[in-house]
């Protein structure tokens, strides 16, 4: 903090010395003539111009908020423009009309500097991405209108009134009615800017500091009144209105900066040094330029490695970095809590892994048990649906074992093939029904073909005609197969022929089963949609809906 104050004092002394030197040159110019006078006046102008250029560069480097920085830089540029217009007017131009136009142009910075000060005040305390609302641009309208009024004064003389021989005028004029709106607008903008800055002030215990901007404001007001009153001694000591008001404007803004109304980014080096964040700032050559008080020193190789990625210092500390303009910022990150947490998590993982092993074994056992239960359920369901066939198959196998006649044994064996084919294929339909409700007619055809294979061993004529590519419900296919099997088993002893035909309609498939036998199959009529007996042939009709429902 002391170092910062020393720098501010040195800057103030240098600026005051430059102003005093310029004032001495002014007085020397009054006492001399010719080249010496011109040299002193031009040198004085360059001193002021250089002073305001340096001030503009300084504030551009110090101010944080981009929009505030742009407006303050524009103000410094306008002060330089004002001084340049004044220098050209007094030392390089002799034409009366050109002199008057250059004088009118004074009001470009005089009007726009207070307006830009308003914009500065409105931008204070805002984030970097902040932009003034578009409606604030309306303030340019009265400013530009008043500037146009001044620049066109030769046409109407509403701002300055000249004598009749104005074409030869040098410094003889009076203020007209239009001058006072210009003056009031400048004062209004300046006062409004200062008030807004005071309202937005966030500096604690700053009442004494807040007096600072009022000092140059009050002096500027007093000077303006005395200048308009043409006080002789004032004109002699500080008669250069342009320079004086430029100094006052700069003093007001610099006072706002010094007392904290306009935030700056000075003193960060000292703040970084006394901080406890354990950080360092290194340049492009990996040399540390700034370091906080508690930061650990690292070798150049370690910093280079950290610039390319995180470096582990020890078990509990990491060195991280981030790229910044001109180098890198490095900081230590204590991960002891994370390390302890990871160790605890690893311990928990092992415990969980052991528990999961037991649970996995239990889960696998449950899966096996459930699979066996499911198999038993399906087997029970299949046994329930084929209980009659299983008993019949058991009886046939007993007959086959006791039969000594080869021909009769062959016939018994053929019957067992038919019954066995049904048990197998009916089980297959049961398993399919557990997975899906629909199946292709090709599945039913495969069931019937396998049953026909056994019937042909019994010298039974068989024929099958079912359209392929038709989707029917598994329940519907099982219904047709169950009816077919019931008819075969009932007429097994005197079965002569079996013919099954399927016919696809728009919304259903119609199955016709014809069984040639002398056995009475009338008890199966309830399982079919239609049953007819003609000329020793039983005809059964079953309608199966394509949508999966029995028609």
C-alpha angles and dihedrals in degrees: 000000000000091000090053092051091049091053091049091050092049091049091049092049091049092049092047090048091052091050092048090048090052091049091051090050089052092054091046089053090054091055097045139052139204123020095353092055092048092046093051093048095047092045089050090052092050090050091056094043091050091046093054093043090055090046091052091051090047096052091044089058096043106043116089107198110077096217093048089047092053094049094047090047089052089051091053089048090052091051089052089048090050092052092047091051089050092049093049091046096052103035111024108033130065104165110108094220092049090047091053093048092050089050091051089051088062086079092064092074092029091060101034099044093065090043092052088048087059090052089049091053093048091051096052118115093015126126121262092259092054119124125185115255114265091243090069087069086073087078088071090066100068090038093053091043092053090046090052089049090056096043091052094046092118088066098052109005091218093139103034124019119211132192120259093267092057091141087075094038120135109162108342113113144117133216117262129202094271092061094070097060087052091050093044092050091052092048092044093053093046094049092043091052092051093047093050090049091052092049091051094046112129099177110120120229090007104138092116092046092050090063089069098080091048093059097067089037092056092044091050091051092049091046092050092052093048092045093052088048088055095231104192100219091048091053088051098048102031106006095138098097094181094056094042095051092044088054091048092050091049091046092052093050093043089050089053089051094048095048093046101252087119109042119228135188099231123127094035093125092060091042090052091049096052093042122109097218095108094232138143136194117216130185128233090280091057093250116143112242101168129026134177118235097256098041118123118235115244134190122255090250092054091050090049090051091048090051088061096044146325115311123206109227095182139325094295104030136065130190112219133179143192131200116250133170109293097005145337139305114220129192139175119238119200109217099174091118090049091047091050090047091050091050090050090047091050090051091048090047092058091048091047090046090055091046091045090053090057092043090048091054090047089048093050090048090050090049091052091047092048091046091052090047090050091048091048090049092051092044090049090048091049092046090050092052095043100034092117093049092048091053090046091049090050091052092048091050090052090050090048091053093051097041116102098177108093095210094050091044089053091052091049090049091051090053091051089053091054093047093044092050090055093049091050096045095041089054089051091054089049092054091047090052090057090060104036142006097221134060139170122260086240088074091056090046090054090052092051094045091056091049090047089055090063093043091055088059085061090052091249115152110236133187130177130190115170123154113240126223094044118128117217134163119275088232090055092050090048090051092055092045093047091051091048092050094046090053092048095048093047093050097034095121098053104020112145106170142358125198125180124184131179125202122193117218129179097276104009147030117235117209121199119195118191118189121185109207142120091231117107109249098173091114087070094058091096091061092058133062090230134013127190131172116202131160094347093311125113114210120198123185124198125182116208118189116228091222090067100266126108110252 
